[in-house]
């Protein structure tokens, strides 16, 4: 992400799971995490707090952290209805991987991305591939890190 921002001068990125009504709350949370001061103390409370801040930074991701620094704008990629319909965890805790609802969600993501302009960037989990959701008039480029490719290969062996 820093390469995209610093070298390619990308100004905005869509975020998986982020919805239009949640953008301001996301930005406030990112700013709050950025302001958090972590002590080097071995005190159990300080260690607990440091762990919480570390977890929050991971949850924000690099795009969220860069938005808190004012280097990147985060954009919502999700349609709430499609996102909720594609949730694989049922009310009873069972998992139901519904390909139709997931495809509808991915199509909604592509529609939302195209509203921002002719070129969009999105951060998605490795299970997503939007190639079959992009219309013929668009080009789709998917970048996967070496580590993600390695883990995916190991998982499928």
NUTOR-32198 format. One record per residue (C-alpha): x, y, z; residue number from 1. Coordinates in Angstrom, 3 decimals. Layout:
! residues N
NODE        xx        yy        zz  dogu
NODE         X         Y         Z   NUM
...
! end
This chain:
! residues 157
NODE        xx        yy        zz  dogu
NODE     0.000     0.000     0.000     1
NODE     2.750     2.541     0.775     2
NODE     4.177     1.859    -2.699     3
NODE     0.818     2.578    -4.335     4
NODE     0.471     5.826    -2.409     5
NODE     4.066     7.069    -2.468     6
NODE     5.191     5.918    -5.910     7
NODE     1.965     5.709    -7.940     8
NODE     0.272     8.593    -6.109     9
NODE    -2.932     6.682    -5.409    10
NODE    -5.234     8.986    -3.445    11
NODE    -8.072     6.620    -2.454    12
NODE    -8.769     2.942    -1.933    13
NODE   -11.994     0.988    -1.449    14
NODE   -12.107    -1.146     1.678    15
NODE   -13.794    -4.540     1.956    16
NODE   -16.503    -4.491     4.612    17
NODE   -16.777    -0.691     4.665    18
NODE   -20.228     0.742     3.948    19
NODE   -21.239     4.288     3.081    20
NODE   -22.848     5.020     6.455    21
NODE   -19.785     3.694     8.312    22
NODE   -17.020     5.770     6.677    23
NODE   -17.003     8.582     9.252    24
NODE   -16.982     6.119    12.166    25
NODE   -14.100     4.259    10.491    26
NODE   -12.122     7.498    10.110    27
NODE   -12.764     8.477    13.746    28
NODE   -11.648     5.043    14.932    29
NODE    -8.496     5.279    12.797    30
NODE    -7.683     8.696    14.249    31
NODE    -8.254     7.433    17.793    32
NODE    -5.936     4.459    17.266    33
NODE    -3.303     6.761    15.774    34
NODE    -3.425     8.988    18.881    35
NODE    -3.077     6.039    21.281    36
NODE     0.173     6.205    23.247    37
NODE     1.630     2.846    24.186    38
NODE     4.011     2.540    27.118    39
NODE     7.156     0.400    27.112    40
NODE     6.349    -0.657    30.680    41
NODE     6.038    -4.293    31.729    42
NODE     3.031    -3.393    33.859    43
NODE     0.182    -5.855    33.071    44
NODE    -2.294    -3.038    32.359    45
NODE     0.173    -1.365    29.971    46
NODE     0.815    -4.681    28.240    47
NODE    -2.922    -5.284    27.879    48
NODE    -3.441    -1.813    26.422    49
NODE    -0.514    -2.301    24.002    50
NODE    -2.126    -5.534    22.816    51
NODE    -5.440    -3.777    22.235    52
NODE    -3.778    -1.017    20.206    53
NODE    -1.850    -3.612    18.170    54
NODE    -5.096    -5.511    17.455    55
NODE    -6.883    -2.296    16.479    56
NODE    -4.092    -1.407    14.038    57
NODE    -4.363    -4.850    12.462    58
NODE    -8.140    -4.457    12.163    59
NODE    -7.744    -1.054    10.463    60
NODE    -5.201    -2.436     8.047    61
NODE    -2.527    -0.381     6.367    62
NODE    -5.115     1.597     4.390    63
NODE    -6.912     2.639     7.579    64
NODE    -3.651     3.589     9.234    65
NODE    -2.602     5.635     6.191    66
NODE    -5.988     7.373     6.174    67
NODE    -5.387     8.431     9.785    68
NODE    -2.075     9.927     8.632    69
NODE    -3.919    11.879     5.924    70
NODE    -2.081    10.030     3.146    71
NODE    -5.019     8.080     1.736    72
NODE    -8.787     8.371     1.511    73
NODE   -10.813     5.274     2.327    74
NODE   -13.942     4.588     0.285    75
NODE   -16.856     2.252     1.010    76
NODE   -17.062    -0.779    -1.250    77
NODE   -20.012    -2.579     0.257    78
NODE   -23.762    -2.567    -0.217    79
NODE   -25.186    -3.399     3.220    80
NODE   -27.966    -5.670     1.929    81
NODE   -25.652    -7.694    -0.323    82
NODE   -22.974    -7.844     2.401    83
NODE   -25.392    -9.183     5.014    84
NODE   -26.961   -11.688     2.597    85
NODE   -23.499   -13.100     1.791    86
NODE   -22.548   -13.618     5.456    87
NODE   -21.770   -17.348     5.631    88
NODE   -22.431   -17.664     9.379    89
NODE   -26.033   -18.604    10.092    90
NODE   -27.914   -17.538    13.242    91
NODE   -27.308   -21.000    14.758    92
NODE   -23.547   -20.739    14.153    93
NODE   -23.369   -23.097    11.191    94
NODE   -21.504   -22.017     8.070    95
NODE   -23.317   -21.916     4.740    96
NODE   -21.159   -20.838     1.798    97
NODE   -23.767   -19.502    -0.623    98
NODE   -22.096   -18.822    -3.965    99
NODE   -25.089   -16.907    -5.361   100
NODE   -25.177   -14.401    -2.502   101
NODE   -21.395   -14.014    -2.597   102
NODE   -21.501   -13.321    -6.344   103
NODE   -24.235   -10.701    -5.764   104
NODE   -22.048    -9.101    -3.105   105
NODE   -19.014    -9.023    -5.403   106
NODE   -21.111    -7.493    -8.206   107
NODE   -22.301    -4.799    -5.774   108
NODE   -18.679    -4.115    -4.811   109
NODE   -17.751    -3.595    -8.471   110
NODE   -20.737    -1.254    -9.000   111
NODE   -19.735     0.806    -5.945   112
NODE   -16.116     0.997    -7.084   113
NODE   -17.089     2.252   -10.536   114
NODE   -19.038     5.133    -8.983   115
NODE   -15.749     6.642    -7.764   116
NODE   -14.332     6.969   -11.272   117
NODE   -12.698     5.037   -14.101   118
NODE    -9.808     3.717   -11.970   119
NODE   -10.326     2.128    -8.564   120
NODE    -8.245     0.200    -6.068   121
NODE    -9.636    -2.134    -3.456   122
NODE    -8.207    -4.155    -0.591   123
NODE    -9.917    -7.563    -0.429   124
NODE    -9.347   -10.830     1.329   125
NODE    -7.615   -13.468    -0.779   126
NODE   -10.805   -15.510    -1.243   127
NODE   -12.230   -12.810    -3.528   128
NODE   -11.688   -12.602    -7.259   129
NODE   -13.793    -9.981    -9.025   130
NODE   -12.820   -11.027   -12.561   131
NODE   -16.219   -12.568   -13.317   132
NODE   -18.040    -9.527   -11.886   133
NODE   -16.326    -6.924   -14.074   134
NODE   -17.997    -6.042   -17.379   135
NODE   -16.240    -6.513   -20.714   136
NODE   -15.446    -2.792   -20.991   137
NODE   -13.313    -2.854   -17.832   138
NODE    -9.896    -4.217   -17.038   139
NODE    -9.340    -6.031   -13.751   140
NODE    -5.893    -6.562   -12.265   141
NODE    -5.542    -8.722    -9.148   142
NODE    -2.360    -8.526    -7.101   143
NODE    -1.547   -11.234    -4.614   144
NODE     1.435   -11.137    -2.274   145
NODE     3.952   -13.983    -2.323   146
NODE     3.003   -14.977     1.219   147
NODE    -0.723   -15.150     0.424   148
NODE    -0.015   -17.266    -2.666   149
NODE     2.176   -19.584    -0.585   150
NODE    -0.433   -19.963     2.159   151
NODE    -3.170   -20.560    -0.405   152
NODE    -1.083   -23.258    -2.106   153
NODE    -0.348   -24.958     1.247   154
NODE    -4.032   -24.798     2.222   155
NODE    -5.147   -26.488    -1.028   156
NODE    -2.580   -29.306    -0.893   157
! end
